[in-house]
Amino acid sequence: QVQLVESGGGLVQAGGSLRLSCAASGIIFSMSAVGWYRQAPGKQRELVATVTSGGSTDYTDSVKGRFTISRDNAKNTVSLQMNSLKPEDTAVYYCSAQAIGIPIRYWGKGTLVTVSS
């Protein structure tokens, strides 16, 4: 059974930083693309950042230069360092994983990030 457990969300003032972490189990993590998505109230879920099994990263334009995604295959974790946070970054952040060659995307339950102005 695949489990993705997020941690690190919370309330922060604009300009502050937070670090999200996601611990994965039940999946061959080193052979999976992993990433972070977010869903703000009244909006659709959107991609924030991804990192492939080979280490290539991609970011949505609105977070480039502010957020950094990283993975630790030895610990089966993926992290998202978020700096210079803005109120528009407020959302529930979800960890996601998809193993190579398997058309199933797994999701965590999400962690709430609230950025106050």
Secondary structure as UniProt FT lines:
FT   STRAND          3..7
FT   STRAND          10..13
FT   TURN            14..15
FT   STRAND          18..25
FT   HELIX           29..31
FT   STRAND          32..39
FT   TURN            41..42
FT   STRAND          46..51
FT   TURN            53..54
FT   STRAND          57..59
FT   HELIX           61..63
FT   TURN            64..66
FT   STRAND          67..72
FT   TURN            73..76
FT   STRAND          77..82
FT   HELIX           87..89
FT   STRAND          91..99
FT   TURN            100..101
FT   STRAND          106..107
FT   STRAND          111..116
//
